């Protein structure tokens, strides 16, 4: 059974501190003291060069009892038992607070793992049992503190000096600054292709808003406690208008929730992320856009179709066939004339017949290579390589979501040998 150590966490105003030792362990303690604006002296026979960046008062010498005389707090970071015994003997006749690094049984005080969010700080202690555990939970606590807490705390300090203390208003304001919206790119649908930042945010937010384009695999990695709200943004399934989604996000923020609006691909590539960012910004709501892997770039890759390849294609365009109000966009058809250019078409599968007819009428070669890549990165991934003449026929049986790719590069997979 682990021994319980009776301790009382207190904040100690700056005292004269002596740090004995200047090796790697002492360097860790010196960094903590330096970052907290605590002045101290270092006494050690050998000094690491980096110690000079933390402390200007360094005495390179062997430790002696006379070095303690001016100091009330002493830290022994030498790792030497002989120095510890020397300090313990000194304590019998003189008052001092002693910390022996990694030896809690000799310590009068412990170093806590401190967050860096001044003036609000959280200290975590394991009572010397495991600094690693303390640091782990320190880091977890630090993530809970908003980055802009400092001006908020300064404002509260100013109000307190004037005697203006409003607890209820402070709590309401706290909820507001902790509420944040993430426009979060979920990529193609394979959780392994999420950015590390996107994954971390998905594990921590209170509410996620998602639509048909977000894969089941992505939804499965969300914690059970996370509130999941379906908003049905997909062509042909407009369960909620964009204005409704904006208001819904705003409502959750006003209630003090952190919100992630999950976006297929990248939020800023035909994902209406820019509209949502502008709306939230105008409402004074903290918003962060998290990049995702766009299907425009990576779906062809998953089918071994390079958008550029030396001698085949030296440029590419990304276009959308679907505009607001279900309008059809075909202004890009002229790009198909360039044989050394690749065109990626998003939201074009259901308009394949119109694309085909317009391209042929424009004079594009009926044998223009094209491909349909469906469910890229997911278990049901499939790709069809065909020509403009047969595009509409193949589009009838292709699965959604899908992209269209036009250009000589769609035949690139034929150059690859099968390796078993």
C-alpha positions as CSV (number, residue, x, y, z in Angstrom):
1,X,0.0,0.0,0.0
2,X,1.4,3.4,-1.0
3,X,2.4,5.7,1.8
4,X,0.3,8.8,2.2
5,X,2.3,12.0,2.7
6,X,0.5,14.8,4.5
7,X,1.1,18.0,2.5
8,X,-0.5,21.4,2.1
9,X,-0.1,23.1,-1.3
10,X,0.8,26.8,-0.8
11,X,2.1,29.6,-2.9
12,X,5.4,30.9,-1.6
13,X,6.5,34.4,-2.4
14,X,10.0,34.7,-3.9
15,X,12.7,33.6,-1.4
16,X,16.5,33.2,-1.8
17,X,17.0,29.8,-3.3
18,X,20.2,27.8,-3.6
19,X,20.5,25.2,-6.3
20,X,23.3,22.7,-5.8
21,X,24.3,20.9,-9.0
22,X,24.4,22.0,-12.6
23,X,23.9,18.8,-14.6
24,X,20.8,17.7,-16.5
25,X,18.6,17.2,-13.5
26,X,19.6,20.6,-12.0
27,X,18.9,22.1,-15.4
28,X,15.3,21.0,-15.2
29,X,14.9,22.7,-11.9
30,X,16.7,25.8,-13.1
31,X,14.3,26.1,-16.1
32,X,11.2,26.0,-13.8
33,X,12.7,28.7,-11.5
34,X,13.7,30.8,-14.5
35,X,10.2,30.6,-16.2
36,X,8.6,31.6,-12.9
37,X,10.9,34.6,-12.5
38,X,12.6,33.3,-9.4
39,X,16.1,34.4,-8.7
40,X,18.6,31.7,-7.5
41,X,22.2,30.9,-7.1
42,X,23.9,27.8,-8.6
43,X,26.8,26.0,-6.8
44,X,28.4,23.1,-8.7
45,X,31.8,21.8,-9.5
46,X,30.8,21.2,-13.2
47,X,28.5,23.5,-15.1
48,X,26.5,22.6,-18.3
49,X,26.7,25.5,-20.7
50,X,22.9,25.8,-21.0
51,X,22.7,26.7,-17.3
52,X,24.0,30.2,-18.1
53,X,20.8,30.9,-20.0
54,X,18.8,30.3,-16.9
55,X,21.0,31.7,-14.2
56,X,23.6,34.5,-14.0
57,X,24.6,33.8,-10.3
58,X,26.8,30.7,-10.7
59,X,29.6,29.6,-8.5
60,X,31.8,26.9,-9.9
61,X,33.1,25.1,-6.8
62,X,32.5,22.2,-4.5
63,X,29.5,22.6,-2.2
64,X,30.3,23.7,1.4
65,X,28.0,24.5,4.4
66,X,29.0,28.1,4.2
67,X,27.2,28.3,0.8
68,X,23.9,27.9,2.6
69,X,24.2,30.8,5.0
70,X,22.1,33.3,3.0
71,X,19.5,30.8,1.9
72,X,16.2,29.6,3.3
73,X,15.4,27.2,0.4
74,X,17.9,24.6,-0.9
75,X,17.6,22.2,-3.8
76,X,20.0,19.3,-4.0
77,X,20.2,18.2,-7.6
78,X,23.6,16.6,-7.5
79,X,22.4,13.0,-7.0
80,X,25.1,12.5,-4.4
81,X,24.1,10.9,-1.1
82,X,27.1,12.6,0.6
83,X,25.7,16.0,-0.2
84,X,22.3,14.9,1.0
85,X,23.7,13.7,4.4
86,X,25.7,17.0,4.7
87,X,22.5,19.0,4.2
88,X,20.4,16.8,6.6
89,X,23.1,17.3,9.3
90,X,23.0,21.1,8.7
91,X,19.2,21.1,9.2
92,X,19.6,19.8,12.7
93,X,21.0,23.2,13.8
94,X,19.7,25.7,11.2
95,X,16.3,26.2,9.6
96,X,15.9,25.6,5.9
97,X,13.5,24.0,3.5
98,X,15.2,21.2,1.6
99,X,14.3,19.5,-1.7
100,X,16.4,16.4,-2.7
101,X,15.5,15.6,-6.3
102,X,14.0,12.1,-6.7
103,X,14.2,11.5,-2.9
104,X,10.8,12.4,-1.5
105,X,11.6,10.9,1.9
106,X,14.2,13.7,2.4
107,X,12.0,16.6,1.0
108,X,10.4,19.4,2.9
109,X,8.6,20.4,-0.3
110,X,8.0,19.1,-3.8
111,X,8.1,20.7,-7.2
112,X,4.7,20.6,-8.8
113,X,4.1,20.3,-12.5
114,X,2.9,23.8,-13.4
115,X,0.9,25.0,-16.4
116,X,2.3,27.9,-18.3
117,X,-0.9,29.9,-18.6
118,X,-0.1,32.9,-16.3
119,X,-1.6,34.5,-14.4
120,X,-3.8,31.5,-14.1
121,X,-1.7,28.5,-13.1
122,X,-2.6,24.9,-12.2
123,X,-0.1,22.8,-10.2
124,X,-0.2,19.0,-10.1
125,X,1.7,17.0,-7.6
126,X,2.2,13.2,-7.2
127,X,3.9,13.8,-3.8
128,X,7.1,12.7,-5.4
129,X,5.8,9.4,-6.4
130,X,5.9,10.0,-10.2
131,X,6.8,13.3,-11.9
132,X,5.7,11.7,-15.2
133,X,2.2,11.2,-13.9
134,X,2.1,14.8,-12.6
135,X,3.3,16.1,-15.9
136,X,0.8,14.1,-17.9
137,X,-2.2,15.5,-16.0
138,X,-0.6,19.0,-16.0
139,X,-0.6,18.8,-19.8
140,X,-4.2,17.6,-19.8
141,X,-5.2,20.5,-17.6
142,X,-3.3,23.0,-19.7
143,X,-5.4,22.0,-22.7
144,X,-8.5,23.1,-20.8
145,X,-7.3,26.6,-20.3
146,X,-8.2,29.0,-23.2
147,X,-5.2,30.6,-24.9
148,X,-6.6,34.1,-24.4
149,X,-7.1,33.7,-20.6
150,X,-4.5,36.3,-19.8
151,X,-6.4,39.4,-20.9
152,X,-9.5,38.0,-19.3
153,X,-7.6,37.5,-16.0
154,X,-6.1,41.0,-16.2
155,X,-9.5,42.5,-16.7
156,X,-10.8,40.7,-13.6
157,X,-7.8,41.8,-11.6
158,X,-8.5,45.4,-12.6
159,X,-12.2,45.0,-11.5
160,X,-11.2,43.5,-8.2
161,X,-9.0,46.4,-7.4
162,X,-12.0,48.7,-8.0
163,X,-14.2,46.5,-5.8
164,X,-16.2,45.4,-8.8
165,X,-16.7,41.7,-8.2
166,X,-19.6,40.0,-10.1
167,X,-19.4,36.3,-9.7
168,X,-22.4,35.5,-11.9
169,X,-21.1,37.6,-14.8
170,X,-17.6,36.1,-14.4
171,X,-19.0,32.6,-14.7
172,X,-21.1,33.6,-17.8
173,X,-18.0,35.2,-19.4
174,X,-15.9,32.1,-18.6
175,X,-18.4,29.9,-20.5
176,X,-18.1,32.2,-23.5
177,X,-14.3,32.2,-23.7
178,X,-14.2,28.4,-23.3
179,X,-16.7,28.0,-26.1
180,X,-15.0,27.5,-29.4
181,X,-15.9,26.3,-32.9
182,X,-13.6,24.1,-35.0
183,X,-14.3,23.8,-38.7
184,X,-12.6,20.5,-38.9
185,X,-11.4,18.8,-42.1
186,X,-12.0,15.0,-41.9
187,X,-10.3,14.1,-45.2
188,X,-11.4,11.2,-47.3
189,X,-13.1,9.2,-44.5
190,X,-10.2,6.9,-43.4
191,X,-9.4,7.8,-39.7
192,X,-5.8,7.0,-40.3
193,X,-5.6,10.0,-42.7
194,X,-6.8,12.5,-40.2
195,X,-4.3,15.0,-39.0
196,X,-3.1,14.5,-35.4
197,X,-4.6,17.9,-34.4
198,X,-8.0,16.9,-36.0
199,X,-8.1,13.7,-34.0
200,X,-7.2,15.4,-30.7
201,X,-10.0,18.0,-31.2
202,X,-12.5,15.3,-32.0
203,X,-11.7,13.6,-28.7
204,X,-12.2,16.7,-26.7
205,X,-15.1,18.7,-28.0
206,X,-18.6,18.6,-26.5
207,X,-20.6,18.6,-29.7
208,X,-20.0,17.6,-33.3
209,X,-22.1,18.5,-36.3
210,X,-21.8,16.1,-39.2
211,X,-23.5,15.2,-42.5
212,X,-23.8,12.3,-45.0
213,X,-20.3,12.8,-46.3
214,X,-18.7,11.9,-43.0
215,X,-17.8,8.2,-43.0
216,X,-19.0,5.7,-40.4
217,X,-15.3,5.0,-39.6
218,X,-14.8,8.7,-38.6
219,X,-17.9,8.7,-36.5
220,X,-16.9,5.5,-34.7
221,X,-13.7,7.2,-33.2
222,X,-15.8,9.9,-31.5
223,X,-16.1,9.4,-27.7
224,X,-19.5,8.1,-26.5
225,X,-20.0,11.2,-24.4
226,X,-19.8,13.5,-27.4
227,X,-23.1,14.9,-28.5
228,X,-23.5,14.1,-32.2
229,X,-25.9,16.2,-34.3
230,X,-26.8,15.3,-37.9
231,X,-27.2,18.3,-40.1
232,X,-27.6,16.5,-43.5
233,X,-25.6,18.7,-45.7
234,X,-25.3,16.7,-48.9
235,X,-26.6,17.4,-52.4
236,X,-30.1,16.1,-52.6
237,X,-30.4,15.7,-48.8
238,X,-30.8,19.2,-47.5
239,X,-32.1,18.4,-44.0
240,X,-30.9,21.8,-42.8
241,X,-30.2,24.9,-44.7
242,X,-26.8,26.6,-44.2
243,X,-28.5,29.4,-42.3
244,X,-30.0,26.8,-39.9
245,X,-26.6,25.2,-39.3
246,X,-25.1,28.6,-38.5
247,X,-27.8,29.3,-36.0
248,X,-27.4,25.8,-34.5
249,X,-23.7,26.3,-34.0
250,X,-24.2,29.7,-32.4
251,X,-26.8,28.2,-30.0
252,X,-24.4,25.6,-28.8
253,X,-21.7,28.2,-28.3
254,X,-24.0,30.4,-26.3
255,X,-24.7,27.4,-24.0
256,X,-20.9,27.1,-23.3
257,X,-20.2,24.1,-25.5
258,X,-17.1,23.5,-27.7
259,X,-18.2,22.6,-31.2
260,X,-16.6,20.8,-34.1
261,X,-18.3,21.1,-37.5
262,X,-17.0,18.1,-39.3
263,X,-16.2,18.7,-43.0
264,X,-15.5,16.1,-45.6
265,X,-12.1,16.8,-47.2
266,X,-10.8,20.3,-46.5
267,X,-13.2,22.9,-45.0
268,X,-12.1,25.6,-47.5
269,X,-12.3,23.5,-50.7
270,X,-16.0,23.6,-51.8
271,X,-17.0,22.9,-48.2
272,X,-18.7,26.2,-47.3
273,X,-16.2,26.5,-44.5
274,X,-15.4,30.1,-45.5
275,X,-19.1,31.0,-45.2
276,X,-19.3,29.5,-41.7
277,X,-16.1,31.2,-40.6
278,X,-17.3,34.6,-41.8
279,X,-20.7,34.1,-40.0
280,X,-19.1,33.0,-36.7
281,X,-16.5,35.7,-36.9
282,X,-19.2,38.4,-37.3
283,X,-20.9,37.0,-34.2
284,X,-17.7,37.3,-32.2
285,X,-17.3,33.5,-31.8
286,X,-13.8,32.0,-31.6
287,X,-13.3,29.8,-34.6
288,X,-10.3,27.7,-35.8
289,X,-10.1,26.0,-39.2
290,X,-8.4,22.6,-39.1
291,X,-7.0,21.5,-42.5
292,X,-8.0,18.2,-44.0
293,X,-6.9,16.2,-46.9
294,X,-9.1,17.2,-49.9
295,X,-10.5,14.4,-52.1
296,X,-9.6,16.6,-55.1
297,X,-5.9,15.8,-54.4
298,X,-5.9,12.5,-52.6
299,X,-8.8,10.6,-54.2
300,X,-6.9,10.3,-57.5
301,X,-3.8,9.3,-55.5
302,X,-5.7,6.5,-53.8
303,X,-6.5,5.1,-57.3
304,X,-2.8,5.5,-58.4
305,X,-3.7,8.4,-60.6
306,X,-1.1,11.3,-60.4
307,X,-2.5,14.7,-61.1
308,X,0.9,15.7,-62.5
309,X,3.5,13.4,-64.1
310,X,6.5,14.3,-66.1
311,X,5.8,14.0,-69.8
312,X,2.1,13.4,-69.3
313,X,0.6,16.4,-67.3
314,X,2.3,19.5,-66.0
315,X,-0.7,21.2,-64.4
316,X,-4.1,20.6,-62.9
317,X,-7.4,22.3,-62.1
318,X,-10.0,21.6,-59.4
319,X,-13.5,22.6,-60.3
320,X,-17.0,22.0,-59.1
321,X,-19.9,21.0,-61.4
322,X,-22.5,22.0,-58.8
323,X,-23.2,25.5,-57.7
324,X,-25.6,27.2,-55.3
325,X,-29.3,26.5,-56.1
326,X,-28.4,23.3,-57.9
327,X,-27.0,25.3,-60.8
328,X,-24.7,23.5,-63.2
329,X,-21.2,24.9,-63.8
330,X,-19.6,24.0,-67.1
331,X,-17.3,27.0,-67.6
332,X,-14.3,24.7,-67.1
333,X,-15.0,22.5,-70.1
334,X,-12.4,24.5,-72.1
335,X,-9.7,23.2,-69.9
336,X,-10.2,19.8,-71.4
337,X,-8.6,21.0,-74.6
338,X,-5.1,20.9,-73.1
339,X,-3.7,17.4,-73.4
340,X,-1.0,18.1,-70.8
341,X,-3.5,19.3,-68.2
342,X,-5.6,17.3,-65.6
343,X,-9.0,18.4,-64.5
344,X,-10.6,17.1,-61.2
345,X,-14.3,17.6,-61.0
346,X,-16.1,17.6,-57.6
347,X,-19.8,17.1,-57.3
348,X,-20.0,16.1,-60.9
349,X,-21.2,12.4,-60.9
350,X,-24.9,13.2,-61.0
351,X,-24.3,15.7,-63.8
352,X,-22.1,13.4,-65.9
353,X,-24.6,13.3,-68.9
354,X,-24.7,17.0,-69.1
355,X,-20.9,17.3,-68.8
356,X,-20.5,14.7,-71.5
357,X,-22.9,16.4,-73.9
358,X,-21.5,19.8,-73.3
359,X,-17.9,18.7,-73.7
360,X,-18.6,16.8,-77.0
361,X,-20.6,19.9,-78.3
362,X,-17.6,22.1,-77.4
363,X,-15.4,19.9,-79.6
364,X,-13.6,17.8,-77.0
365,X,-12.3,14.5,-78.3
366,X,-14.8,11.7,-77.5
367,X,-11.8,9.5,-76.6
368,X,-10.6,12.0,-73.9
369,X,-9.6,9.7,-71.0
370,X,-11.5,10.1,-67.8
371,X,-12.0,8.3,-64.5
372,X,-14.6,8.0,-61.8
373,X,-13.1,7.4,-58.3
374,X,-15.7,6.4,-55.7
375,X,-15.4,6.0,-51.9
376,X,-11.7,6.9,-51.9
377,X,-9.7,5.4,-49.0
378,X,-12.8,3.5,-47.7
379,X,-13.5,-0.2,-47.8
380,X,-15.9,0.2,-50.8
381,X,-13.3,2.2,-52.9
382,X,-13.6,1.6,-56.6
383,X,-12.4,3.3,-59.8
384,X,-13.6,3.2,-63.4
385,X,-11.3,4.3,-66.2
386,X,-13.2,5.2,-69.4
387,X,-13.5,7.9,-72.1
388,X,-15.7,10.9,-72.4
389,X,-17.9,9.1,-74.9
390,X,-18.9,6.5,-72.2
391,X,-18.8,8.7,-69.1
392,X,-22.5,9.0,-68.6
393,X,-23.1,5.2,-69.0
394,X,-20.5,4.4,-66.3
395,X,-21.8,7.2,-64.0
396,X,-25.2,5.5,-63.7
397,X,-23.6,2.6,-61.8
398,X,-20.8,4.4,-59.9
399,X,-21.2,4.9,-56.2
400,X,-21.2,8.2,-54.3
401,X,-19.3,10.1,-53.1
402,X,-17.2,10.2,-56.2
403,X,-15.0,12.5,-58.2
404,X,-14.3,12.8,-61.9
405,X,-10.8,13.0,-63.3
406,X,-10.1,14.1,-67.0
407,X,-6.7,13.7,-68.6
408,X,-4.1,11.3,-69.9
409,X,-3.0,10.6,-66.3
410,X,-6.0,8.4,-65.7
411,X,-4.3,5.7,-67.7
412,X,-1.2,5.8,-65.5
413,X,-2.2,2.8,-63.4
414,X,-1.9,0.7,-66.6
415,X,1.9,1.3,-66.5
416,X,2.2,-0.3,-63.1
417,X,3.1,-4.0,-62.8
418,X,1.2,-6.2,-60.4
419,X,3.5,-7.2,-57.5
420,X,2.6,-10.2,-55.4
